[in-house]
Each structure stands twice: as C-alpha cells, then as structure tokens.
Amino acid sequence: MVRDISLKREVTSLIIITSPTHTRRAWLTFNKVFEKDNVRISVVPTLYSDFRPDNWWKTDKYLQDVILEYQKLFYYYIKYL
C-alpha cells in the first residue's frame, strides 16, 4: 500500500519514523519493498521514547523489547533474505 501510493505520487524518498528498537527491521522491510524502485529510504527513531541505547539493559521493559526485536530480526532474515 505504501509502495503503491509512493510510486503513484512519484515519491523519491521516504522518512520512516518508528520506535528505537524497530529501526533496523523497519529499514530492512522498507528497503525490501522498494528494492526495485528508485526510492531512498531513511529510518529514524522517534524522539518521544524513553529508550536509551546506552542503558536499555537496565530496565525490564527495554530488555524484553530488545530481545524480542532480535528474535523478530532472526525470523525476518530466515523468511525474507
């Protein structure tokens, strides 16, 4: 859907804003979707998050988020790459 709309409107670049823990998988996903198109993909983490890359392992919530995200990345690599 995003691809169809972007190509119809002749978009040449997209900025994807997502949670800090999802940026890598979001980048992989959007690059895969647009791999045959001339669309530049940028993924940036939202500023409205308490996640901090320098101490995420100190809180249970972000520790769980990061572990879950690595599991999802592993699945993504197996299924799509």
C-alpha positions as CSV (number, residue, x, y, z in Angstrom):
1,M,0.0,0.0,0.0
2,V,2.8,2.5,0.9
3,R,4.7,1.4,-2.2
4,D,1.7,1.8,-4.5
5,I,0.9,5.3,-3.1
6,S,4.5,6.4,-3.2
7,L,5.1,5.3,-6.8
8,K,1.8,6.8,-7.9
9,R,2.9,10.1,-6.5
10,E,6.4,9.7,-7.8
11,V,8.0,9.9,-4.4
12,T,11.8,9.7,-4.5
13,S,12.5,9.5,-0.7
14,L,10.7,8.4,2.4
15,I,11.5,9.1,6.1
16,I,10.1,6.3,8.3
17,I,9.8,7.3,12.0
18,T,9.5,4.4,14.4
19,S,10.4,3.3,17.9
20,P,14.1,3.0,18.5
21,T,14.0,-0.8,18.9
22,H,12.3,-1.2,15.5
23,T,14.5,0.9,13.3
24,R,16.7,-1.9,11.9
25,R,13.8,-4.1,10.9
26,A,11.8,-1.2,9.6
27,W,14.8,-0.3,7.4
28,L,15.2,-3.9,6.1
29,T,11.4,-4.1,5.4
30,F,11.1,-0.8,3.5
31,N,14.3,-1.4,1.6
32,K,13.0,-4.8,0.5
33,V,9.6,-3.4,-0.5
34,F,11.3,-0.6,-2.6
35,E,14.4,-2.6,-3.8
36,K,13.4,-2.3,-7.5
37,D,12.4,1.3,-7.3
38,N,14.4,4.5,-7.1
39,V,13.2,5.5,-3.7
40,R,15.6,6.5,-0.9
41,I,14.6,5.1,2.5
42,S,15.6,6.8,5.8
43,V,14.6,5.3,9.1
44,V,14.9,7.4,12.2
45,P,13.9,6.6,15.8
46,T,11.2,8.8,17.4
47,L,12.4,11.3,19.9
48,Y,9.3,10.5,22.0
49,S,10.7,7.4,23.6
50,D,12.4,6.7,26.9
51,F,14.6,4.1,25.2
52,R,18.3,5.0,25.6
53,P,20.9,3.0,23.6
54,D,23.5,3.5,26.4
55,N,21.4,1.8,29.2
56,W,18.5,-0.1,27.7
57,W,19.5,-3.3,29.5
58,K,18.9,-1.7,32.9
59,T,15.1,-1.8,32.6
60,D,13.0,-4.9,32.2
61,K,10.7,-3.3,29.6
62,Y,13.5,-2.4,27.2
63,L,15.5,-5.6,27.8
64,Q,12.4,-7.5,26.8
65,D,11.8,-5.2,23.8
66,V,15.4,-5.7,22.5
67,I,15.3,-9.5,23.0
68,L,12.0,-9.7,21.2
69,E,13.2,-7.5,18.4
70,Y,16.3,-9.7,17.8
71,Q,14.0,-12.7,17.6
72,K,11.9,-10.9,15.0
73,L,15.1,-9.9,13.1
74,F,16.2,-13.5,13.1
75,Y,12.8,-14.6,11.7
76,Y,12.9,-11.8,9.1
77,Y,16.4,-12.9,7.9
78,I,15.2,-16.5,7.6
79,K,12.0,-15.7,5.8
80,Y,12.9,-12.8,3.5
81,L,16.6,-12.7,2.9
